Amino acid sequence: MCFTSSGPDYGAMARADEEARQARIKQGMASIDNTFKQFNSDFYDRRKQAVLDSTMPQLNDQMTKTKEQLQYNLARSGLTDSSVRSANEAEVNRQMDVNKAAVAGQAQDYANQARTQVEQNRSDLIGQLNATGDAQAAAQGALSRASIASAQPSISPLGLMFQNTTGLLGQASQAGAYNRQAPGLQAYGLPVRTISPSKERTVGN
């Protein structure tokens, strides 16, 4: 305790307390900075890539299945060598370009959200440290929050990315089902149904 000739020097005591408090805050800030230094550009790039690694195979699989359905429906409709085929293939490719951009955007959103959450956690810890001057609590809080932030997030599976294209192909399929002269699936050595007003029969097998 600080004293003067007339008694305790409360001003000096207050200054000493504040200096000690600032030292604890400095120590706490060092702990926070050291713990959060792992959240750099490489971390957010890895977060983005993890999303791409999860979603791009799903998108490619949908693309493959969509093309298979296109070939099936065109054959069924007898349109394998037509402008309809070219138009539908162009539409599938256009959809793929759009979907790739959407997936890339989703991956970037995950990275941006991670960055925002990390910065919010860091800001909260600094605010608590300044309010309490508790360096130990700041260090423990930083470790806890950093552990949560660094965990791999749950990545939602893709929905159907070619819905519009599927609708177009469905229309082409339906249009060809009633064309008795269309080679359709017969061009692929597969049976196809033709419909007449009085009966239904299977041909091509």
N, C-alpha and C positions, 0 to 999 in steps of 0.2 A: 504494500500500500504506500502511496506517495503522500508525504506530509509537507506542509509549509510551517512557518513559525506560528501561524495562527490556527493550524489544524490540518485536516486531510486536504490534499490537492485533488479535488474531484475532476477538475479539467484534465489534469495529467492522467488520472485514472481512466477517464473516458477515452483519451487518445491511445493509451496503452491497450485498452480493450478493443478499440477499433483496429489498431495495428495487428493485434492477434487475430481478429476476425478476418481481416483482409488476407493474412497469411494462410488461414484455413481455406478461404475462398480460392486463393491462388493454387493451393494444393489440390483442392477439389476439381478445379478447372483442368489441371494437368492430368488428373485421372480420367476425366470425361474425354478430353482430347485424345489421350492415348488409346482409350477403349474404342472410340468412334473413328479412329484413323483408318480402320479396315473398310469403311464405307466410302470408297473412292470411285473414280470413273470405271475402273476395271470391275468393281463389284456390280455396278448397275448394268454394265455391258453383259456380264455373266447372267444377271437376272433376265435381261432381254433375250439372250440366246437360249436360256432354259425354256422359255415360252415357245420360241420358234422350234426348238427340238421336239417339243411335245405336240404342237399343232400342225406343223408342216406335213409330217407323215399322214396325219388324218386328212388334210386337204388333198394331198396327192392320191390317197386311196379313194376319196370321193370323186376326184377327177377321172381316175381309171374306171370306176364303176359307171360314171356318167357316160363316158365314151362307149363302154360296152353296151349300155342301154340304147345309146344312139344307134349303134350298128344294128342292134337287134330290131329296133323299131323301123329303121329305114329298110332293112331287109323284109320285114313283115309287110311294109307298105309298098314294096317294089320300087323304092326310091334310092337304091344304092348308087346309081350313076345319074344323079340329077342335081339341079341347082338347089333343091331343098337340102340335099346332103351338105353341100358347100355352105349354105346359109347356117345350118345347124352347127356344123363344125366350127364355123367362125364365131357363133354365139357362145359355144362352150369355151373356146379359147379366150374370148372377151371376158366371160364370167371368171375364168381362172385368173386373169390379170387383176380384175377387181378384187377377187378373194385374197390373192397374195398381198395386195396392198392393205386389205382389212386385217389380215393376220399380222402383218408387220406393224400396223398401227396398234393392235392389241398388245403385242409384245412391248412396244415402246410405252404404252400406258402402264403396264406392269412395272416397268423400270421407273417411270415418273412417280407412280404411287409409292414405290419403295423409297425413293429419294425424299418425297414429301413426309412420309412417316418417320424416317430417320431424323430429318431436320426438326420435326415437331418434338420427337423424343428428346433430342439434344437441347432444344430450347426449353422444354419443361424442366429438365434436370438443372440447367443453368439458373432458371428462375427459382427453383427450390433451394439451390445452393446459396444464391444471393440473399434469400429470405431467412435461411436458417444458419448459414455459416458452418454447416455440418459436412466436413470433407469426407468423412467415412461413409455417411449415407449417400453422398453423391457418387462415390466410387462404387458402392454396392448397386445403386440404382442404374448406373451406366452399364455394368456387367449384365444385369438382368434384362434391361431393355435391348442391349446389343444382341444378346442371345436370341431373343424373340425376333428381332428385325433381320437377323442373318439366316433364319430358318427358311427353307424352300417353301414358297407359298403353294397352296392348292390351285391347280390350273384347271379351269373348267374345260370339258371336252367341247369340240366344235359342234354346232348345230348343222343342219343341212345347208350347205353353202351354194347349192345349184338348184334351188327350188324353182326359180323362174324358168331355167332351161328344161327342167323335168316337165314342167307344164307344157312347153312347146313340143317336146318329144311325145308327150301323151296325146296331144292333138294330132300329130302326124301319124301315130300308131292307129288311132281311132279312124282317121280318114282312110287309111289303107286297108282296114279290116273288111270293108265292103266292096273292094275292087276285085271282081272275079278274075280279071285278066292280069293282075299284078303278080309277078313271079314271087315276090315276097320271100318267105323263108325257104321256098323251094330252091332259090338260087344258092342257098347254103346247105342243101340236102336235108332240110328239116320239114316236117309236116306243117301245113297251114290250113286253117278252117275257112271255108267259103260259105256264105249264107244266102239262101234263096228264100222266097216267100213261103215255100211249103216244107222245106226240110233243111237240115244242116248235115254236112258230111265232111270228112277229113280226106284231103288229097295230098299227094306228094310222098307217100310212104308205101 
